[in-house]
Amino acid sequence: MKKLLFTLIVIFTVTTFSQGQGVELTGFYGYQTAASVNVFQGKLKARGAENFGAALDISLPFSESSQIELLYIHQDTQLDLDPFVGADTKLFDASVEYYQIGVVKRILQAGPVVPFGAFTAGWATINPDEAGRSSESRFAMTAGAGAKIYFGKVGLRLQARLLAPIQWGSGGLFCGSGGCSVGVGATTSIIQADFTGGVFLSLGDNN
C-alpha cells in the first residue's frame, strides 16, 4: 500500500510541476553506516552496508534555485542484538527502504559545479527476511548536502546525508488564564549517515 502511495505521489508531482520545467533523474550507489538503538534486552544494531537508490528532481517555476525531490533509498543489512549479558546474537537479515519527498536548494549556480543542500520527509520501512516477521514503517526524514557537476545534459552527483526514522512522538494541550496552547514533539535515537555518488540525466531547462 505504501509503495502504491509513493508511486501515486511521483505521478502527481511529475504531472503537476514538470510542465516546461527542468527534470533531473539520478541513480546513485554508496555506503550507509551502522546504527543502534537501546531496547529492553540490550542494544539492537543494524550493520553498515552498501545502499543504492534513485532521485527525481523537478525545478520549481517560481524559484530558479529550488527543486522538488522524490527520493528512494534501499539498503540490505543485518540486525543483531547486543545483550546486557553475553555475546552478540544475529537476529535476521532485513532490507530498509526510504520513500521521501522534499526540496533541493542550490547554494551557488555559477559554473558547472553546483553545491546544494537537501531536506526530505516521508517514511522508512524495514522488511525482515525471515518468515513470520512483518514489515514495520516509521515516519522518517533526511538532510544532506553535496554537489552536482554538470557535463552538458549528463552529470555527477556527490552527497552526504543523515537519515532519521522517528521513533516516538508526544503531544499536549495546556490551558491557563491566558488561553490554551498545543505542543507536539518527536525524537529519534536511530541516526544513520550515507555517502553516495551517482550519475544524473538532465532533461529540459534547468537554468
Secondary structure, 3 states (H helix, E strand, C coil): CHHHHHHHHHHHHHHHHCCCCCEEEEEEEEEECCEEEEECCEEEEECCEEEEEEEEEEEECCEEEEEEEEEEEEEEEEEEEEECCCCCEEEEEEEEEEEEEEEEEECCCCCCEEEEEEEEEEEEEEEECCCCCCCEEEEEEEEEEEEEEEECCEEEEEEEEEEEECCEEEEEEEEECCEEEEEEEEECCCCEEEEEEEEEEEECCCC
